[in-house]
Amino acid sequence: MYLSINSASSSSASQTFLISQSILGARSLETMRAFYMFIFASILVNAQKGSCALTAKVHREIAEANRKGPYLGLVIPNLFKLSPLLQSSNFTPTNKTIDFAGKRFRFGIIGEKQVILVMTGLGMINAAITSQLLLSFFKIEGVIHYGIAGNANPSLNIGDVAIPQYWAHSALWNWQRYGKGAEDELALESNGDYTREIRYLKFANYTRINVSDSSPTSFSSYNNLLNNIWYQSEEVFPINGIPEERQHAFWVTVSSHYFNISQKLKDLQLEGCLNTTTCLSKTPTVVSVERGTSGSIYLDNAAYRSFIYQKFNVSPVDMESASVALICLQQNVPFIAFRALSDLAGGGSAQSNEADTFLPLAATNSVTVVLEFIKLLS
C-alpha cells in the first residue's frame, strides 16, 4: 500500500490518498480499521492546526503556570503604557511568556506579588476579549487596569492620576425616533431590554442659532433630527448566577478592599516635568474620584465633556476601563483602575491641551501609581 498526504494544505479535502487497490483488498479487517483510524487522526490534527484551539504545548505551559499561582493580572491598553513598566527596576521579569489567541502573557514579580501582564489593544471589544482570556485560562486573584485618559472634571489637572470608585460604559444607547420625547416609551422598553431610568442627551439643546455668537442665548431647544439618545445598562451574566438569566449594570464598583488601600497613595510624588524646560504649573497628584466612564469613542469635544460631567459627575474618560470592570464583575474577580489625565477633553484649560504633549508624562505617572499600589498589596 502506498499512502501520500499533501501536507502543504490544512484542508482535509485537499489531502490525497493513493492506495494500491490490490494490496488493500488483501488486508485484514483489523489492518483496514487501523488504516482508517490513521486517516482520521491525520485529518483531525490538520484541522486543529487551522483552528483557534490551544495546542497541547500551550495547555501544558498554562497548567504549569497555574500551579505556581495565583497572580495579579495587569491589563494594559497598549505598548506605550506597557513599556515604562517593563523598563522599571520595580518589575522583575521571570523570562516566561505564553502566547495564544493573538495575545502575549508576560510573567514577572512586583514587590512580593506574582503578576501577569497582558496588552489589550484599543477599545472596549479588545479589552473585554483580553480580560476574559486572562480570567478563563489563568489563576488570577485580582485585576489591575491602568493607562491614560481624557479628563471631564475641570477641577483636576493634567498629569493627575484618578482612581474612580465606579465605572460605566457610556456608549451603549437607545437612539430615540425623531418626534418622540422624554415622556414616550422607548422601542422594546416594555420587554425590559431598554430603560429611561439613567440619563439622556437631547441634541436640540446643543444647536447654535448664530454660528458667530458663542453666548448662552445662542443655544436653543429647536428640534434636531438627531433627537435623543438614552444611556443604557449592560446586560451581565455573573459566573455565580443562573446561566442565560440576565442582570443589568450601569455603574460597576471597583473592589472596596483595593479602593481603600489606594487611599494610601495620595501623598505619592508624581512627575510634573517632561524635561528641564517643559513643566506643568501644578505638580500632579493622586486623587480619588467618584466616577469614570468608557466607550470606544475618542472624546475631544468640550460640549459633550461638559454634559457627561454635569449629568454623571465623571472625571476620567477612556476607551477600555469599563469593559475590564464589567468582565471582572461577571467573573467575580476584584478590580481597580488607575488613569492618568493627559488633557482636558475638548480643550479649555490654560495649559497646553494637546493630548500627545503630556502623554509620556501621564503614562509614567500611571505606572508609578500602579507599582506603589502593588507594593501595598504585598
N, C-alpha and C positions, 0 to 999 in steps of 0.2 A: 504493500500500500504506500502510495506517495501522497503526502499532505503538504500543501503550500498555503500559508496565511499571509495575506497582504497587510503588513504591519504599518504601512505608510498612512493608512486611513483609520480613523477612530470609529467609523460606521460599520456595524456588523454586516450591513447589506453589501459592502464593498469587499468583504473577505471572500477569497477564492479557495475552494477546496477541490483539489484534483485527486480523485480516488480511483484506483485501479479496480474496475468492476469485477474482474476475475478473481483478484485476491480477496476483495470484500466478500464475495459470495462464499468463499471458503472459510470465513471466520466463524467462530462460535458465537452464541448469543451473548456470553459474558464479555467477549472481546468487543463486540459491537456496542454493548452498553457502556463499556469503559471509553470507547471511541467517542460516543455522543456526549458523554459527560465531559470529556476533554474539550469538545467543541463548545459546549455550553459555558464552561469556565472561561474559555478564551474570549467569548463574546461578552461575558459579564465583566471581566477585567477591562476589556477595551471600552465598554460603555462607561465604567467608573472613571476612566481617565478623562472622558469628555464631560463629566458631570461636576457638580459643586460639592460632591461628597468628600469628607475628610479622608485622607489617606491613613493607612494603618500607622505610618510613622508619626503623623501629626497626633493621632489618638494617643499613641504611647507618650509623646512629649507632653501633652496636656495632662495625662494621668500622672506622670512623674512630677510635674509642676504642682498639681493639686495636693499631692502627698506632702508637699513642703509648705502648703498654705496654712492659714488664709492670707490674703493680700488686700491692700488698699488699691482700688482701681482709680487711676488718674486718667480722666477723659479730656482730651485736649483738641481744640479745633483744627490747628494746622501746625506745620513745621516751624513757622515764625514764632509761635508761642512755646513749642516743644523744645527748640534748640537751646534757649537760655537755661532750661532745667537740665538738659543733658550735659551742658558745659559747666554746671555748678559743682563746686567742690563738696557740696552737701548731698549730692546724689552719687551713690556708688553703684555702678552697673555690675551685673553678675555675668555679663557677656552671654546671656541667654536670650534668644528671641524665638518666637514661634510665629510663623507666617501662615495665614489661611484666610480665605474669603476676601482677599484684597486688603487685609489688614496686617499690620506688624505689631505684635505684642512684646514689648520690651520689659525685661525684669531687672529689678535693682533694689537698693535699700536707701531709705531716707530716715535719718535718726535711727530708731530701732525697729522701724516698720518695713516689712517687705512690700514692695509696690509693683504694679504692672502699669506701664504707660501705653496708651494707645491713642492714635490720632484719628479724628472722625472725618475730616473734610467739612466743607461749607454746608450749612443749612440744617434744618430740622430732620429731614429724612436720613441724611448721613449720620447725624448724631444719634438718632434712635436705633438705626441698624447696628452701629458700633457698640452702643451701650448694651443692647440685647445680646450681641455675641459675647461680650465680656462677661455678662452675668450668667449666660447659659452654659458657658464652657469652663469658666474658672471659679475657684473658691474665693469669693470676694466678701470681705467683711463690711465694706463701705465704699462709696464713690465720691471722689472729689473732682469737681469740674472747675477749670479756670481759663481765663483769657482776657480779652479787652472788650469794651462795649462803648456805644454811644451813650450820652447822658441826657436824660429828660428833666432832671432836677436842677433848677437854676441855683440852688444853694450849695451844690457840690462843685468841685473843681477838677480840671484836667489833671490826671495822674493819681487822683484818689482811687483807692480800692474799695469798692462797695460790696457788702455782704448782705444780700436780701434774705429776709425770713420767708418770703413767699415768691413763687414764680408762676407765671401764666403764659400759655400760648395765646397770643392776641391776634393771630391771623387766621382763625377759624371763624367764618362769618356765615350768616344768612343774609343774603343781599335782597332786600325787600323790593317788591314790584313797585314801579312808579305809580303814584296815585294813592298808595297805601301809607298809613301813618302809624304813630306810636300806639294808637288805640286798636289797630287792626291786627288780627291774629296772623302769625307768620305761616307760610306754607309748611305743612307737616308738623306744626306746633302741637296739634291735638294728639298726634301719635307719640309725643314725648321725645321726638328727635331734635327739636329746636325750642328755644326759650327766649322770652323777653325780660328775663329776670336780672340780666347783667347790666350792660350799657349798650348804647347805640350811637353811631355817628351820622348826623344829618348833613349831607353835602351842601344843602342850600345855605347853611349857616356860615359857609366859607366862600360865598360868592361875593366878589368885589365888583361893585357897580361902575366905579370910575377907576380905571387902572392907574391913573396918575395920583390918586388920593389914597393915602395909607391910613387915614384916620379911622377910628372905630365906626363912625357913622357911614363909612363907605361900604360896610357889610350889611347884607340884608337877608331876610328869610324868604326871598323869592324861590319858587320851585326850581329844582335842579333835576334833570332827567336821571342822574345817578341815584337820587333819592336817599335811602338809608341803608347802612349796614349794621347788623346786630351781632355782637360778640357772643360766641358760643363756648360751652364747656366741652372738654374732650370726653369721649367715651373711654372708660378704662375697665379692664377685666383683671382684677387682682389675682395673684397667684394663689391666695388663700380664700378666694371667693368661689362661687359656683360657675363653672365653665359656660361661656356664652351668655351669662347674665350680666348685662352692662351696669356700670355705675357711671356717674358723671363727676368731673373735677375741672374747675377753672383755676383756682388758686391752689398750688401744691406747696405745702410747707416743707422746709428743709428739716433735717434731723435736729430736734431740740437739744440733744447732747452736743452735737457738733457746733450748733449755733452758740450755745453757752460757752463752750471752750473758745470760740472765735472772739469773744469779747475781750479776751486777754491780749489781743493783738493791737488794740487801739493806740498804744504808745510806740508801736514799731516804727523805726525810722525808714522812710522811703526815699527814693531818688527824686530830686527836683530839677536836675540839670541834664541836658543832652550832652553837653560838652562845657568847656570853660567859658564860652561866650553866650550860650543859649540856655537860659534857666527860666523856670516858672516863677511868677511873682509871689506865689504862695506854695510853701512846701506841702506836698501831698500827704494825706493821712489815710488811715484805715477807718472806715465808717460803716456802722450797721444801719441798714435802711429797711423799710417795711417791705417794699415790693420791687421786683424786676419783671421784665416781660421779654418774650422772644417771638420771632416769626421769621420765615425765610424771605425777609424783605430788608434791604439796606435802607435805614431811615436817615434821610438828610433833608428833612422838611420841618421848618420851625412851627408851622401851624399844627401839624399832626403831633409833633413833640409836645406842644402846649396842651393839646387836647388830652392825650393819654396821661400826662402828669396831673391835670386837673380832675379827670374822671377816675383815674385808678391810683394816683399817688405812687407812680413808678419812678425809679431812678435809673438803673442801667437798662439799656435796650440792646439786645443782641439777637443772634440767629440760631443759637443752639441750646442754651441753658435749660429752658422749659422742657425741651424734648428729653434731655437726660433726666430731669426731675420726674417726668411722667413715667419713664421706663422704670426708674427706681421705685416709684410709688407702686406700680403694678407688681414689681418683683419683691416688694417689702424689704428693700435694702436702704440703709441710711445714706443720705445725700446732703452735700452742701456745694455751693458755687461761689467763686470769687471772681469779680470782674473789675479790672482797672479801666478807668474812664479816659478815653483818648480824645474826646471832643464833646462839645455841646451840640447835640444832633440838630442840624439845620442852621447852625450859626447863631450869633447874637452875643457872644461873650467878648470881653475886652482882649482876651488872649488870642493869639493866632489860633484859628479854629479848624484848620485843615486836619483831618484825622491822621494823615500819614506823617504830619510834622512831629507829633509826640508819640507815635506808635511804638518805637523802640523803648522809650521810657515807660510807657504803660505796660508793655509786655514784661519788662524787667521787674516792675513793681508787683505785678500779679504773681510772678514766680517767687519773689521774695516772701510774699504773704503765705503762699501755699507751703513753702519749705518750713517756715516757722510754725505754721499750723500743725503740720505732720509731726514736728518735734514735740509739740504739746500733747499730741496723742500718744506718743511713745511711752 
